[in-house]
Amino acid sequence: MNLTRIIRTTGFRLAALYAALFGLSAVILFSAIYWITSDALRQQLAASVKREVAALKEEQRIGGTPRLTLAIERRIASRPNPTTYYLLVDPEGRTVAGNLPDVSPREGWQGIPLPQTHGGGVADPNEHHLVALGIALEDRSILLVGEDAFQIVEVQEAIVRAFGWALGVTALLAATGGIVLSIGFLRRIDAINRTSRAIVEGNLSDRIQTRGTGDELDRLAINLNEMLDRVQSLMDSLRQVSSDIAHDLRTPLSHLRQRLETARSKALKIEDYESAVEQSIAAVDSILLTFAALLRIAQIEAGTRKAAFSAVDLSDIFRSIAETYGAVAEDRGQSVAAAIDPGIRILGDRELLTQMLANLVENAIRHTPIGARIDILLNDRHPGPIGTVADDGAGIPADMREKVFRRFFRLEQSRSTPGSGLGLSLVAAVADIHGIAVTLLDNEPGLRVVLDFTNTSLGSAAATARHDRR
Amino acid sequence: MKILIIEDDPETATYLQNGLWQHHHIVEHANNGRDGLFLAAGETYDLMIIDRMLPGLDGLSIVKTVRSAKILTPILFLTTLGGIDDRVDGLEAGADDYLVKPFAFAELLARINALARRPPMASTDTTLRVADLEVDLLRRTVTRAGRRVDLQPQEFKLLEYLMRKAGHIVTRTMLLENVWEFHFDPQTNVVETHISRLRSKVDRGFEGELIHTVRGSGYVLREPD
């Protein structure tokens, strides 16, 4: 992992950006502290100078210049390591008292460099200067009082130092954090890239590893994996359809060909030809039906209908199917008994749900003998509606129940009845996109198909309301 | 009828033209979308049969354009695009019917006739009458020769549809789509069963048959000969 790649990651850039923003806000904050503190200290210093000047002025008022001189000298003597400096100059410019030589004082505020000799061992003249106030006394001599401003400088230096450290540590943390973050990020992105490359190269079953932390990269990986699952299942379904068409339509097509060839070689009368043509058209129609059913299943499995799902009156579908097939069953010497709870609504596709139920009922009608009874039930249960299509025919052996949903799978005994072997595949496809759980049970005797519509209900609020009403 | 066919496959086009000529229709043919739209917008037809996948301009766009130009000529889509969504798209674009290839010519002919003589959109009729059979759509009652006939809801729907198309052949598929809303081919005799029941209630015991079977095509409800 080279440095350029790390620096170019979003993680690193974000860390750098935050560090820069933090630095900027620190500069503003420290500047404010710097100025406010300096100003406050300077004012304090000035106030102290003013007080001293006032005190000395009072001495002079009481005792004249000699008392003032005495007071100054006493003050100087009391502090061997002075921070306050005095100077009294007579009108002729001669120093009368004080510890500040070589200065020509004037009235008002002034900054005076501290004389080296009085520095108390401190060599740097920049750090030590005096904040001084000079006043003219009544006899026109000038009194100057000054305070060493090194405290201010000291505090200012401390602030700048602290600022420097803070900035340095921030930059270091940001850089390290950014790099650490980026390395982790890059490692996981690389894993995703590696998997993607593997998939592109043909290993479609490969999946990105997730860490289970639920962070954004994990979610990305999960979504990508789900997308891959979907793509794979669609590809499988496509492959399945192609092979179904190739293999299972070959048989009826070869039958058709045989029939036509027989007619060409054996037919003697015009009626023979006519009947061959009729039979051939019927055969082609049946092939086309199978073809259409296959495409329809593939289309349903692709799941594009899901976008058009809306509220559907399931009770209404059950009622009309029961009525439609009640008559059909009766004509075949069978009976249909229906018990349908009213007002059950689910989210789905009316057309597909109708076909699913029709296929189940037709399946029951076609695979049961005369005298059979078919039950069509829809019950408003908790947590969700349950639909049932049950017959008392031969049923399906337990070990075959999973297989009947496969395309073109037909139980041996039903080979004699016409049919494409796609009816239950379509049921499975419709149930799948709706989230309906289909269970095949033994009706003792017969087959009991149970449809659990719990996952299709129109939101939990409606389901609860329905439950409470009972 | 004057019928416009917009179809790019020459074999299908010839098949359609010949078939329709035999049934005394005047046929004009365009083999691409642009010419088709030009004819559809410029001339007056009784019916248009339009393929969906066409060179130049697709059928869906033609129908949308024609409809936005307030041309209300009945349109039938005749296409290999037989998906559920395809049919919905086609009807939403403004087509009146949708027939998937391959098709039986009898089916197409029945649909053409049903479309061409569609009742006006704002039909306010509350009773349908053929000979001595009367259907009250508001009270949902049926009488024949003054005698009350009791029908199941689906039988009523079936009769209503046949009455609305009285005198015209309706095919099994048309009945499945319009009465049962089945857009698939059932594996049992749904239509036959219900037609036979309806017959036993409407025709049996009365003078003259109203519901007739047309071999190879479908059914027709008309006054007895």
Interface residues (C-beta under 8 A of the other chain):
Chain A: L288 L289 A292 A293 L295 R296 Q299 T304 R305 A308 S320 E323 T324 Y325 A327 V328 D331 D349 R350 E351 L352 T354 Q355 A358 E362 I365 R366 P418 G419 G423
Chain B: G82 G83 I84 D85 V88 V100 P102 Q152 P153 Q154 W180 E181 F182 H183 F184 D185 P186 Q187 T188 N189 V190 T193 H194 S196 R197
